[in-house]
Amino acid sequence: MKKIAILFFVLIGLTITSCEGPTGPPGQDGGLIVAPAFEIEIDFTPGNNYEYFEPYGFEIYPFDMTLVYILWETVNGQDIWRLLPQTVEFNDGTLVYNYDFTRDDVRFFLDGTTDFNTLDPSWTQNQIFRVVVVPADNVGKQNFTDINVVMDAYNIKSFEKR
């Protein structure tokens, strides 16, 4: 009798585990994801309160993420980009290049404890930034600190100049 009960439970277990549920909704075909991107040159001045707002000019979805890189230096003709925020230490305090964003625009601004009015123009004038909007589906799936990796991942060949 025990053998029949064990066989009965095994058959029920096999029957339950071999059942299939309904097919789920179709997914997207594997395709190329392109992230919107642009490059902008900004002067930070007392007149603009050391900040600058730039409208995207394209649609941003609620969970998309905006990344901003600053052209930090050029070495042997090679541009070196750094992900913001970036902090510079001075004798009288710190300078922080920073940004924030909404679904409508991105704001670039200087922050820190140094007196911005006394900074050499090399820190405030002709600052070049690259902006990349990462689609929400890909947020958290890679390291965004290297702009070259981001450009490859999102097939960015060039940046629209603004």
C-alpha positions, 0 to 999 in steps of 0.5 A: 500500500505504501508503494502505491501511495508513493507512486501516486504522489510521484505521478501527481508531482510529475504531472504538475511540474510538466504543465505549461502556463499561457505564453507571455507577451512578446518582447522586443527584438534584440536591437540597437539602443541609441541614447540621445546625446549632445555637447554644449559649451558654457560660460559660468558668470555672475550674470547667470548665477554660475549656472546654465539651463539647457532644454533637451529638445527631445522627449525624456521618459520618467525613469530615464537618467541623464549623465553629464561629462566634462572635458577635463583635459586633453593629453597628446590630442586625446580628450579626457572626459570625467563624469560629473560631479567633479571637485577641485581643491583650492587653498580657499575652498572647493569648486564642484562642477555639478548638474541636475535634471528634470524631464524638460532640461538639464542644469549645469552649475558651480557649487563649492566653498571657493569664491567663484568671482576670484576664479581664473577664467580657465575654470569658468569660461568655455567649459565643454560638457557632453550630455547622454540620456540613458534609457530607463531599461538600461539604468544600473546595468553598466558602469557609466564613468567611462564615456567611451564605454557609454558611447559604444553601448548606445552607438553614439558616433557623435554629439550634436553641438549646441 
